[in-house]
Amino acid sequence: MKLQGQIVDIHQKRIFKGEITFESGKIVSIVEKDHEVNHYILPGFVDAHIHIESSMLVPSEFAKMAVAHGTVATVSDPHEIANVLGVEGVEFMIENGEKVPLKFNFGAPSCVPATSFESAGAEIDSEDIKKLLELEDIKYLAEMMNYPGVIFDDEEVLKKIAWAKHFNKPIDGHAPGLVGDKLTKYINAGISTDHESFTYEEGLEKLQKGMKILIREGSAAKNFDALIDLVPEHFENMMFCSDDKHPDDLMLGHINQLCARAVKKDIDLFKILQMACINPVKHYKLDVGTLKVGEAADCIVVEDLVNFKTLQTYIDGTLVFDEGRSLISPVSFENLNNFNCDLKEVSEFKVMSSAKEIRVIEALEGQLITNEIIESVTIENGNLVSNTDKDVLKMAVVNRYQNQPPALAFIKNFNLKEGAIAASVGHDSHNIVAVGVSDEAICKAVNLIIEHKGGVCAVSNSNSKILPLPVAGIISDQDGQTVGKYYAELDKMAKQLGSTLNAPYMTLSFMALLVIPSLKLSDKGLFDGTHFKFVDLEVES
């Protein structure tokens, strides 16, 4: 097969009219040739860190959507499904992903459970990590979120790192806000990347100490603006990633969007494309072509080098997306799940207290980190309740693996004026997380999730809507377009209920994420992520 166009050679930093010949999935020749074709041919995009599960799609359905935006490969951490189903969940993702052309490149989840302070559905210990890393399908040790374990020499954590070194596989990091001597020790343990930097200074220090920095722009966490000015000088040690991409956002774009934004910042085109197409392949030693003779024919045809609208996507020389149509066929699979809790009563969501002030989680737009603030309380019959005027709303985390009383706290910046929203997508353990204006609304939303054994929902005074997620309680069994459209309707409903957050459900899903500071709510109670200790809901007198 022959493909003509303006060829973008990132390695030689030049663009020329030419022709590429594919045979048996490989590029056999790239020659200069004059022609009238004006579109551009470049290597396919690689998402350098993503949890496929956050798209709420199985890998095969994710692939159908991603190739529409020129993505040919991902560095995929199956951490989310592993926290629900353990190694079985990782095997499910690999098996399903192998049925389609997109190159997923899964890692061995290093933190299952993510912490000892919450209830997950499974555990992956160092012996499991060894068995996973032995597999060719496992390319790296996925993000080491337990950075305190690294810093304080936790034996089990160090064993996992040692196995990655034994098999000569990269170790991904996760160290939000970590600087100074602690950062140095974390890096010296062998950890090579970080996608959690949220300031320029933090990213710069990590780069100067030898880390590779990923610019993340997901559905909730958005660090592009904070880090993009590092690119001109440090592009050789930087990559792009989405981390968590919800289905409605995936309908609109992927890594191509970050390239377009970087171009508008007047950053050199070849530096941008090296980050998007070349650096992940080199760092993770991926079997992904970079538009060189002898490599896999993984390339894309784009309309221009400004917006990167994808016209065609080729993987191993096979056309998988053409002029608005994905050519990847659906595949069949069996649903797996782990959901074992009973319906809740409204009384279980009461907080009986005489407190005058309470600790409140402050959710931050576009960030996984939170603040801790102090607010006065609203009490009805001895029960602390939501106050919509002050935007201090009750939040619940419900253990979905066994029957336990809900954990309760209060949160600011969701701004709901009616009803409640809830989801069983609750990083990292994926218990049920809910926020609402009343105990009744919260209970109604939580029970809707329990009845469906997983989902994302919104309830109002007169209506309720749910996107069922029967695969591990976090993934749909439907196609991407269906899931994306329905999720967009839920997002719209949440905003009609008053939410002012750009991505209310993605933000909700991270409010139990204990590996990110500062104040979060696990299924066992309110947690001060900065100091790694439980604290009381009430302010100490």
C-alpha positions in Angstrom: 0.0 0.0 0.0 1.2 3.5 -0.8 0.3 6.7 1.1 1.0 10.2 -0.2 1.1 13.5 1.6 3.2 16.1 3.3 5.3 13.8 5.5 6.2 15.2 8.9 9.6 13.7 9.9 9.9 14.4 13.6 13.4 12.7 13.8 14.9 15.0 11.1 12.7 18.0 11.9 11.5 18.5 8.4 8.3 18.4 6.3 8.4 17.2 2.7 6.1 16.0 -0.1 6.5 12.2 -0.2 5.2 8.7 -0.4 5.2 5.9 2.2 4.9 2.3 1.2 3.5 -0.3 3.7 4.0 -4.1 3.4 3.0 -6.7 6.0 2.3 -4.0 8.6 5.7 -2.3 8.3 7.0 0.7 6.5 9.3 -0.4 3.7 10.1 2.9 2.1 9.7 6.6 2.6 10.6 8.6 -0.5 10.3 12.2 -1.6 7.8 12.5 -4.4 6.0 15.5 -5.8 2.2 15.3 -5.8 -0.9 17.5 -5.3 -1.9 16.1 -2.0 -1.9 18.7 0.8 -2.8 16.8 3.9 -0.1 15.8 6.4 1.2 12.3 7.5 2.7 11.9 10.9 3.2 9.2 13.5 0.2 8.4 15.6 -0.4 9.9 19.0 0.4 8.1 22.2 -1.4 8.8 25.5 1.5 8.4 28.0 -0.7 7.6 31.0 -4.4 6.8 31.1 -6.8 4.7 33.0 -9.0 3.3 30.3 -11.7 2.5 32.9 -12.3 6.2 33.4 -13.8 6.4 29.9 -16.4 4.0 31.3 -15.7 1.9 28.2 -14.0 -1.5 27.8 -10.7 -1.2 25.9 -12.3 -2.4 22.6 -14.9 0.4 22.7 -12.3 3.0 23.8 -10.2 2.1 20.8 -13.1 2.8 18.4 -13.3 6.4 19.8 -9.6 7.0 20.3 -8.5 6.2 16.7 -10.9 9.0 15.5 -8.5 11.5 17.1 -5.3 9.9 15.8 -4.4 7.9 18.9 -2.6 4.6 18.0 -1.4 3.6 21.4 -1.8 4.2 25.1 0.3 3.5 28.2 -2.6 2.1 30.2 -2.7 1.6 34.0 -5.5 -0.9 34.9 -5.4 0.3 38.5 -9.1 1.1 38.7 -10.4 -2.3 37.7 -7.7 -4.0 39.7 -8.9 -2.3 42.9 -12.3 -3.9 42.2 -11.3 -7.3 40.9 -7.6 -7.7 41.4 -5.4 -9.6 38.9 -8.6 -10.9 37.2 -9.5 -7.4 36.3 -6.1 -6.8 34.7 -6.4 -10.0 32.7 -9.9 -8.8 31.5 -8.5 -5.5 30.2 -5.6 -7.2 28.4 -7.8 -9.9 26.8 -10.4 -7.4 25.6 -7.7 -5.0 24.3 -6.0 -7.7 22.3 -9.1 -8.1 20.2 -8.7 -4.7 18.5 -5.7 -3.1 16.7 -5.0 -0.2 19.1 -1.9 -0.8 21.2 -2.8 -0.5 24.9 0.5 -1.3 26.7 -0.8 -2.2 30.2 1.2 -1.9 33.4 1.2 -3.8 36.6 -0.9 -1.8 39.2 1.5 -1.1 42.1 -1.1 0.2 44.7 -4.0 -2.2 45.1 -5.4 -1.2 47.5 -4.2 2.4 47.1 -4.0 2.9 50.9 -4.7 0.9 54.0 -7.3 3.5 55.1 -10.1 2.5 52.7 -11.9 -0.7 51.6 -11.1 -2.0 48.1 -12.4 -5.1 46.5 -9.0 -6.8 46.0 -5.3 -6.8 46.8 -2.2 -7.2 44.5 0.9 -8.0 46.6 4.5 -8.1 45.5 4.3 -11.8 44.4 1.3 -10.9 42.2 3.4 -8.0 40.8 6.2 -10.4 40.0 3.9 -12.7 38.1 2.4 -9.8 36.2 5.8 -8.3 35.3 6.9 -11.6 33.9 4.2 -11.2 31.2 5.2 -9.7 27.8 1.8 -7.9 27.9 2.8 -5.9 31.0 5.2 -3.1 30.0 5.9 -1.3 33.3 5.2 -0.9 37.0 2.2 1.4 37.1 2.2 4.6 39.1 3.7 4.2 42.6 1.1 6.3 44.5 2.3 5.1 47.8 5.2 7.7 47.9 5.3 7.6 51.7 6.0 3.9 51.4 8.9 4.7 49.2 10.2 7.5 51.4 9.9 5.4 54.6 11.2 2.2 53.1 8.1 0.1 53.3 9.2 -3.5 52.7 6.3 -4.5 50.4 6.6 -1.3 48.3 10.3 -1.8 47.8 9.8 -5.4 46.8 7.4 -4.3 44.0 10.0 -1.7 42.8 12.7 -4.4 43.0 10.8 -6.7 40.7 10.3 -3.9 38.1 14.1 -3.4 38.1 14.7 -7.1 37.9 12.6 -7.3 34.7 14.1 -4.0 33.4 10.7 -2.4 33.1 10.1 1.4 33.8 8.5 2.5 37.1 5.8 5.2 36.9 5.5 7.8 39.6 2.7 9.7 41.3 3.9 12.4 43.7 1.8 15.5 43.9 3.5 18.3 45.7 6.5 16.2 46.6 9.7 18.3 46.6 13.1 18.6 48.3 14.9 15.6 49.9 11.8 13.5 49.9 11.5 13.9 46.2 15.2 13.0 45.7 14.7 9.8 47.7 11.6 8.9 45.7 13.4 9.4 42.4 16.5 7.5 43.6 14.4 4.5 44.3 14.1 4.2 40.5 10.9 6.0 39.8 11.1 7.7 36.4 7.9 9.7 35.7 5.3 11.9 37.3 2.0 13.1 36.0 0.8 14.8 39.1 2.8 18.1 39.1 0.4 21.0 39.4 2.9 24.0 39.4 5.7 25.1 37.1 8.2 25.1 40.0 7.3 21.5 41.0 7.6 20.2 37.5 10.9 22.0 37.0 12.4 20.5 40.2 11.4 17.0 39.1 12.8 17.5 35.6 16.1 18.9 37.0 16.4 15.8 39.3 16.0 13.4 36.3 12.3 12.7 36.2 10.2 12.7 33.0 7.2 15.0 33.4 3.8 14.3 31.8 1.5 17.2 31.1 -1.9 15.9 32.1 -5.2 17.3 30.7 -8.0 15.0 31.7 -11.7 15.5 32.4 -11.1 16.8 36.0 -7.3 17.3 36.5 -5.9 19.9 34.1 -2.3 20.9 34.4 -1.6 22.0 30.8 -1.5 25.7 31.6 0.7 25.3 34.7 3.3 23.1 32.9 3.3 24.0 29.2 6.0 26.7 29.6 8.5 23.9 30.6 8.3 22.5 27.1 10.6 24.7 25.0 13.6 23.8 27.2 12.6 20.3 28.5 10.6 18.7 25.7 12.9 15.8 25.4 11.9 14.7 28.9 8.2 15.4 28.7 5.0 13.7 27.3 1.3 14.3 27.1 -1.4 12.3 28.9 -5.0 12.4 29.9 -4.9 10.2 33.0 -8.7 10.1 33.3 -10.9 10.9 30.3 -14.7 10.6 30.6 -16.7 9.4 27.5 -18.3 12.7 26.6 -14.8 14.4 26.5 -13.4 11.5 24.5 -16.0 12.1 21.8 -14.5 15.5 21.3 -10.8 14.8 21.2 -7.7 13.2 22.8 -4.0 13.9 22.6 -4.6 15.9 19.4 -6.3 18.6 21.5 -3.1 19.1 23.5 -1.0 19.4 20.4 -3.4 22.0 19.0 -3.3 24.0 22.3 0.5 23.9 22.3 0.7 25.1 18.7 -1.4 28.1 19.7 1.2 28.8 22.5 3.7 29.2 19.6 5.7 26.2 20.8 7.9 24.6 18.1 5.9 22.0 16.2 8.5 19.3 16.3 9.0 19.7 20.1 5.2 19.2 20.5 5.1 16.2 18.2 8.1 14.6 19.9 6.2 14.7 23.2 3.0 13.4 21.6 4.4 10.7 19.3 8.0 9.8 20.1 8.9 10.2 23.8 6.4 7.6 25.2 7.6 5.0 22.6 11.2 5.5 23.6 10.7 5.6 27.4 8.4 2.6 27.6 10.1 0.7 24.7 6.8 0.3 22.9 6.3 -1.6 19.7 4.8 1.5 18.1 6.0 3.0 14.9 7.4 6.5 14.7 7.4 6.9 10.9 10.7 5.2 10.2 11.5 2.5 7.6 11.4 -0.9 9.2 9.0 0.1 12.0 5.3 -0.7 12.4 3.1 1.4 10.0 1.4 3.3 12.8 0.6 6.7 11.3 -2.2 9.2 10.8 -3.3 11.6 8.2 -4.4 15.0 9.5 -6.0 18.0 7.8 -3.5 20.5 9.0 -0.8 21.1 11.7 -2.8 23.5 13.7 -6.0 21.7 14.8 -4.8 18.1 13.9 -8.2 17.0 12.7 -7.7 13.3 11.9 -8.7 12.1 8.5 -7.3 8.6 8.6 -5.6 6.4 11.2 -3.4 3.4 10.4 -2.2 0.8 12.9 0.2 -1.9 11.6 -0.6 -0.7 8.1 -4.3 -1.3 8.6 -6.8 1.5 8.1 -8.8 1.7 11.3 -10.4 5.2 10.9 -11.4 6.8 7.7 -13.1 10.2 7.1 -15.3 10.2 10.2 -15.9 6.4 10.5 -14.2 4.0 12.9 -13.4 0.7 11.1 -12.9 -1.3 14.4 -15.6 -3.8 14.9 -17.3 -4.4 18.3 -16.2 -7.5 20.2 -18.1 -9.6 22.7 -17.1 -10.0 26.4 -18.5 -11.3 29.7 -19.3 -8.8 32.5 -17.3 -9.2 35.7 -18.4 -7.4 38.9 -17.9 -7.2 42.7 -20.9 -5.5 44.4 -22.1 -6.8 47.7 -24.0 -4.2 49.7 -27.7 -3.8 50.7 -30.0 -0.9 50.1 -29.6 2.0 52.6 -32.1 3.8 54.9 -32.3 7.6 55.1 -31.5 7.4 58.8 -28.0 6.0 57.9 -27.1 9.4 56.4 -27.7 11.4 59.6 -24.9 13.1 61.4 -26.0 13.7 65.0 -23.9 16.4 66.6 -23.9 19.6 68.6 -20.8 21.0 66.8 -20.7 24.7 66.1 -18.1 24.4 63.3 -16.9 21.5 61.1 -14.1 20.6 58.7 -15.3 20.9 55.1 -13.6 19.6 52.0 -13.2 22.3 49.4 -13.2 20.8 45.9 -11.1 22.7 43.4 -12.0 23.2 39.7 -9.6 21.3 37.5 -7.6 19.8 40.3 -7.4 16.5 42.2 -6.1 18.2 45.3 -8.5 19.8 47.8 -8.4 22.3 50.6 -9.6 22.0 54.1 -11.8 24.9 55.3 -13.8 25.5 58.5 -17.6 26.3 58.2 -20.4 26.9 60.7 -23.0 24.1 60.7 -26.7 23.9 60.0 -28.6 21.6 62.4 -32.1 20.2 62.1 -33.3 18.1 65.1 -29.7 17.4 66.1 -28.7 16.3 62.6 -26.0 18.2 60.6 -27.6 18.9 57.2 -26.6 20.5 53.9 -26.8 24.3 53.5 -27.4 25.2 49.9 -27.1 29.0 50.6 -23.6 28.5 51.9 -22.9 25.7 49.4 -21.9 23.3 52.2 -23.3 20.0 51.1 -23.4 16.6 52.8 -21.2 14.0 51.1 -21.3 10.2 51.6 -19.0 7.3 50.8 -20.7 3.9 50.9 -18.7 0.7 51.0 -20.0 -1.4 48.1 -18.0 -4.6 49.0 -19.7 -5.3 52.3 -22.4 -3.8 54.5 -21.0 -0.9 56.6 -22.4 2.4 57.8 -21.9 5.2 55.3 -19.0 7.6 56.0 -20.2 11.2 56.0 -18.6 14.6 55.6 -19.3 18.0 54.1 -18.0 19.5 50.9 -18.0 22.9 49.2 -18.1 24.0 45.5 -20.6 21.5 44.1 -23.3 24.1 44.4 -26.3 21.8 44.0 -29.6 23.5 44.8 -31.7 20.3 44.4 -31.4 16.6 44.5 -28.1 14.6 44.5 -25.5 13.0 42.3 -23.8 9.7 42.9 -21.5 7.2 41.3 -19.7 3.9 41.9 -16.7 5.4 40.1 -14.9 6.6 43.2 -11.1 6.6 42.9 -9.3 4.5 43.9 -11.4 1.8 45.7 -14.6 2.6 43.7 -17.0 2.7 46.5 -20.2 4.7 46.1 -19.6 8.5 46.4 -22.6 10.9 46.7 -23.3 14.6 47.3 -26.7 16.0 47.8 -28.9 18.7 49.3 -30.7 16.4 51.7 -30.3 13.0 53.4 -33.3 11.8 51.4 -31.8 12.8 48.1 -28.5 11.2 48.9 -30.1 8.0 50.0 -32.2 7.9 46.8 -29.1 8.3 44.6 -27.0 5.8 46.5 -29.8 3.2 46.3 -30.2 3.7 42.6 -26.5 2.8 42.2 -26.9 -0.2 44.5 -29.9 -1.5 42.6 -28.0 -1.4 39.3 -24.8 -2.8 40.9 -22.8 0.2 39.6 -23.4 3.4 37.7 -23.5 7.2 37.6 -26.7 8.9 38.5 -28.5 12.1 39.2 -31.8 12.5 41.1 -34.1 15.5 41.4 -37.3 16.1 43.2 -39.3 14.6 40.3 -36.8 12.7 38.2 -33.9 10.3 38.2 -31.4 9.2 35.6 -28.7 6.6 35.7 -26.0 5.3 33.4 -25.5 1.6 34.4 -22.0 0.4 34.7 -22.2 -3.4 35.0 -18.6 -4.2 34.3 -16.8 -4.0 37.7 -19.3 -1.3 38.6 -17.2 1.2 36.7 -17.5 0.4 33.0 -20.4 0.2 30.6 -21.2 -2.7 28.4 -22.5 -0.3 25.7 -20.7 1.3 22.7 -18.8 4.6 23.1 -21.2 6.8 21.3 -24.1 5.6 23.4 -22.2 6.0 26.7 -20.8 9.4 25.7 -24.2 10.8 24.8 -25.9 9.4 27.9 -23.1 10.7 30.2 -23.4 14.1 28.6 -27.1 14.1 29.5 -26.2 13.2 33.1 -23.6 16.0 33.2 -26.3 18.4 31.9 -28.7 17.2 34.6 -26.2 17.7 37.3 -25.7 21.3 36.1 -29.4 21.8 36.0 -29.5 20.8 39.6 -27.1 23.7 40.2 -23.6 22.3 39.9 -21.1 24.9 38.8 -18.2 22.5 38.3 -17.0 21.9 34.8 -16.9 18.1 35.3 -19.0 17.4 38.4 -18.9 13.6 38.2 -15.2 13.4 37.5 -14.6 15.8 40.5 -17.0 13.7 42.6 -15.1 10.5 41.8 -11.8 12.0 43.2 -13.2 13.2 46.5 -12.3 9.8 48.1 -8.8 9.8 46.6 -6.7 9.5 49.7 -3.3 9.6 47.9 -4.0 13.2 46.9 -3.9 15.9 49.5 -5.5 17.5 51.4 -8.9 16.5 52.9 -10.8 13.6 51.5 -13.5 11.1 52.6 -12.8 7.3 52.5 -15.5 4.7 53.4 -13.9 4.7 56.9 -14.1 8.5 57.6 -12.7 11.9 57.0 -9.0 11.9 56.2 -6.3 14.5 56.3 -4.2 13.5 53.3 -1.4 15.8 54.1 -0.6 14.2 57.4 -1.9 10.7 56.6 -4.0 10.4 59.7 -7.7 10.3 60.4 -9.3 13.4 61.9 -12.7 14.0 63.4 -15.4 15.6 61.4 -15.9 18.2 64.1 -13.4 20.9 64.8 -11.4 20.1 67.9 -12.3 22.5 70.8 
